[in-house]
Amino acid sequence: MEWKNRADAVIIGGGILGIATAYYLAKMGMRDVVILERGTVCCGSTGRCGAGIRAQWGTEMNCRLAIATIGIFEHLEDELGMSIGLNQCGYLLVAYSAQELANLRSYMKLQNELGIESRTVSLDEAREICPALDAGDAEGFTYHARDGHADPFLTTYAFLEAAKGMGVVCHRKTECTGIRIKYDAAVGVSTSKGDIDAGIVINCAGGYASQVAAMAGVDLPNWGERHEIMITEPVEPGICPPMLMSFSGNYYIQQRPHGSIICGMSPAGHHHSAECGTTWQFITRMSRVLNRLLPATRDIRVVRHWSGLYDMTPDGSPIIGETDVKNFYHSTGYSGHGFMLAPIAGKILAQHLTGTQPDIDFSPLDYRRFARGELITEPNIT
């Protein structure tokens, strides 16, 4: 691929956030866009995620982002001309105490006010939605039918192929080694293959976002957090069609269309980590939870087990926008939900950068909110 020493915008990170942002920049008229990926496309958090998509959030900002992104996902195959593996079987949230159910209902009230048609369901209806469910110890449930999941690889490659068709260049195996600064403004990047001058530099480096920011002297409060996940052999369909999820129970479980069941839980202690790895303790804990909730899964085999990094922030909400270094932007800190929010995040940042009024005002997600003490604390995460 021909190397260009000049671009209108350079995006650091070849996951779905970086590639979706590149797609929307090109769609809105910015033709000279370059993506830098130190590994291969989808080799980081995007290719290791559970790929859920939900609108059941506890803050107005995340609710607005989420319902907008669901609307994009629902028409993305037509727009991009490729399959994304979208499956809208809903999210079934499980509460295990009266207080947790009251919290979910209060968040549901906010969701309903914003046009999200989430609702409470009885145990009997929960079993209709998820036929193999054994959750007699639950206090209650909420459900939103438009939630679901998509294939992270298909979705990212669909965005990439469409972006390439509009002139976007993606350099794989190309590491960003520095952000070039002049007069307190980003003017380009240094890479393992040479320098690129650029009017805009965008940090979409996921779990490594804070390290990239530090290259420009910007202190992001983000940290990487390792999360493990596993998938079973294919079994009969209909065991767990929705995403079955609990914040207090610390699990998410879903059956993929081909029959395999994918599930994960957050790590004890939420330790900072920049490395991926796996433990037998996770397999043991996760298998017990899976068997308790879905007894039909007993004796099935786990076929694969891996981990990925959540790009965490102190309030569980993302960082979108410019930094104190002019022309150096961030779309980071999605705290494990970058895949589901990537379409709308890429679109609104591209709108801002091309002089269009963004569909959603993302100014409250400015990274300076932490210094101001104006956190957007998201309760609906584990």
N, C-alpha and C positions, 0 to 999 in steps of 0.2 A: 504494500500500500504506500502510495506516495506521501512523503513527509512534508507537512506545511509548517513554515516557521511563523505563520500569522493566522489568527482566528478572531472572529468577533467574540466568541465565548469558548472557554475551556471548562469542561465539567470533570471533576475528579471523582471517579467511582462509576463502575459499570454494572451496578445493580439496577433494579427497576426505578428507583428515584432519579438516578442520573440519566438513565435512558429515556424515561418519560419526560423529564424536563427538556432534554435535547429535542425530542419529538415535537413538543409544543412550541419551543422556540423556533424550530424550522417551519412549523405549520403557520406560525404568526409572522413569517417573513425573514427570519434571521437564518441565512443560508450557510454561513461559515461557522459551524459549530463542531467542536472536537471533544470527544469523550476519551478520557484516559482511564485504563483499568490495568492495575499491576498484575492481575492474574488473568482469568478468563471471565467472560460475561456470566453472571449468576453464580460465580464461585464463592461469594461471601454470604451475607445474611439472607439475600433474596432466595438463593437456591437451597437454603437450609430451613426455611420458615414453614409454619403450618398453613399459610396461605388463606387464613380466614378473612372474611369481610363482614363487618357488622356496624350497625348504626346505634346500638344500645350502649351509649356513653353517658357519663355523668356531668360533663361540662358543656356549655352551649357551643363553645368553639369546636370541640371534637364532634359533637352531634352535627353541626353544620358541615364540617369537612366530610364526615362519614356518609351522610345521606346524599351529598353531592357526588361523592366518589362512586356510590352504588349506582346512581343514575348514569355515570360514565361507563362503568363496567357493563351495564345492561345493553349498551349499544356499541361496545368496543369492537366486537367481531366484525360488524358491518363497517365500522370506520376504518379499521386496520386491514381488513380483508384476510384475516387468519383466525384460527380457533384460539381461544384463551382458556378453554376448559371450565367455563363458568357453570356453577351448580348452585342454585338458590333454593336450599332446603331449610333455611332459617337457622337462627341461633336459639337454643333453649337454655336459659340461664337458671341455675338452681341455687336457692337460698336455704341455708341450714339453721337459721334462727329468725325469731320474730323481728329483731332489729335489722337484720340483713334484708329481709323481705320488705320492710318499711322503707329502707334505703332504695331498693330497686324500684319500688313504686313511686318514690319521689323523683327518681331519675326518669322513670317512664312518663311522668307528668310533663317534665321538661321536653322529653322526646316528642310526645304527642303535640305539644304546643308548636314544635318546629316541623310538624308534618310527618313525623316518623310514627308509623302505625303499630308500635309495640303494645303488648297487652299481657295481662296476667292470665295464666291457665291453671286448671285444676290438675290433680295427680292423674285422673283418668284421661284428660286431654293430653297431658304430657306423655302418657303411654301410647296414645294414638299417634302422636308426632314421632316418638322414639319407641317403637314396639318392644324392644328388648330391655327397656329401662326398669331397674329395680331401685327406686328412690323413695321408699316409704318413710324414711327418716327425714325427708326434706320438709321444710316449712312452706315452700311455695315456689312458683316458677314464673318467669316472664318469657315472652316469645316475640320475635319479629320475623315474618315470613320472607322478607326481601334480603335478609342476611344470607350468607353462604360462604362459598370458597371458590377459588379459581386455581389454575395451574400456574405456578410462578415462572416456570421455564417458558411455557407457551406464551404467557402474557408478555414477558420481557422481550422475547425474541420477536413477537408481533410488533411491539413498539419499535424495536431496533430496525427491523426490515423496513417499516414505514418511514422511519427517520432517515435511513440510508438512501431511500428513494428520493428524499428531498435534499440530499447533499451532505448529511451529517457523516462525519468520519469517526470511527471507533478504533482506537489503538489498544489492542490487547498486549499483555506482557510488557507494559510500559508504565513504570512507576514514577509518580510525581515526587521529586526530591526537594523541591523548594518552591515557594511563592515569591515572585520577584516584585519588589516594592519600590516605588519612586514617589517622593513627595506625599507620603502617607496614602498612596493609592496602589492597588494591584495593577501591574502592567503586563503580567504574563506568568509563566511557570517554567521551572527547570525540570527536566525529566531524565530518565535513564537513557533516552535516545536523543536528547538535545533540547534546546529551549524553544518555547513558543510564545510569541508576543500575543497578548489578548486584551481586549477592552473590558472583559468581564471574566472573573474566575469564580466558579461555583463549587462549594464543598458538599459533595454527596457521598462521603466516604464511610457512612454507617458507623460501625463499631470503632473505626479508626478516625472519626471526625475530629476529635480533640487534638490528635497528633498532627493532622493536616492543618488545622487552625493555628497550631503553635508555630508552624513554618512562617506564618505571617505576623507572629507576635500577638495573636488573639487567644485569649484564655477562655475556652468553652468549659462549662461545668459538666459536660458529658462524660460518661464512662461506658466501657464495654462490659457486658455481663453475659456470662456463658449460660445458655439454656439447652437442655437435652430434650430429645424427641425420639420416638420410635414408631415403627410401622409393622403391622402383622402381615401374615399371609392372607390372600384373598379368602373371604368366607361369603356365605349366602347374603344377598342384598337385603336391606331393610332392617338390619340390626340397629343401626344408629344413623338414620338419614340426616338429622340436623347436626350442627356443631353443638355438642353438649358441654356446657361450661359452668364453672363455679369459681367465684373469687375466694370465698372462705374455704371451699373444698380444694382449691389450688389444682385445677385440672382443666384441660380441654381435650375433647375426644370427638372424632368424626370418622365416618366411613366414606372412603373415596368411591366414585362411581364403579370402579372395577372390583370392589369388594374388600380391599385392604382397609384396616382401621389404623388411623394415625392419631397419636396422642402425646401430650406433653404436660409438664408441670414446672413451676418456677423453682429455682434452687433455694435451698435453706440458707438463710442469711444474706442472700443477694450480694455475694462478694464481687468486687471488681475483678475483671479478667479480660485480657486481650488475646487469650489463647483458647482454641477449641479443643475439646477432649471428651471422653465418655467414661462413665463409671458403672459398675455392676449394681451399685446401690440404687441408681435411678431405675434401672430395669426392674429391680425387686419392688420398689415403691409403686412405680407406675403400673405394673402388672396387677398388684393387689387392688389398686383403685379401679382399674379396668374391669377386673373380675367381679368386684363388689357391685359396681353400677350396672354392668352388662353381663349377667351370669352366663349368657350364651357364648361368651368369649373364652370360657374356661377350656384349657387344653389346646387352644390354637397356638401357633408358633410365631415368635417375633423373628422377622427376617432381616431387619436392618435397624440400626441405632446410631444416631449422630448428634452433633451439637452445632449451635451457631451463636452469634453474638447479638444481643439486644443493645441498641445504642440509647442508653438511658439518660434522662435529665432529672434534676431534683424534684420536678413537679409532675413528671410523667407525660408532659405535653411537648410537642416538637418545637424546634427553632427554625424559623423561616425568615430570611431577610438579610439586609446588608449589615456589616460589622463596622467597627470604628476605622477599619481600613477600607477606604472607598473602593468600590467596584469588586469587593470580595464578599460574596454572598454565601449563605448557608441554607441547606435544606436537610436538617439532621435531627437527631434526638427523638425519633418516633417511638422509642421505648417498646420495641417489639411489634409495632404496628405500621411499619413503613410500607409493606406490600399493599395493605388495604387502603392506605391514604395516598399512595404515590400518584395515581392519575390526577386527582384534584390538586395535590401539592405541586406537581409539575406544571399544571395548567395555570394556576394563579401566580406562581413565580414568573412564568414566561409572560403572562399578561403584564405584570408589573414591569418587567425588563424591556418589553417592546412598546411601552407607553399606553397600554390599554387598562381600563379600570378593572381590577381583579373581581371575579365573581364573588369572592369572599374576602373581606378585609382581614388580612393576616398580620397587621401591625402589632396586635397584642402579643404575637409570638416572637417578637424581637428578643434577642438574647440578653439585652440589657435589663429585662424584667427581673432577672435574678438579683442584680445589684440594687434595683429599686424596691425589691421586696414585693413585687406584684405577680406572685406565682399563680399559674392556672392549674391548680392541683386536680388531677384526674383521679377520681375514686375507683373507677371501673377497670382497674388493672390488677393483676396478681403480683 
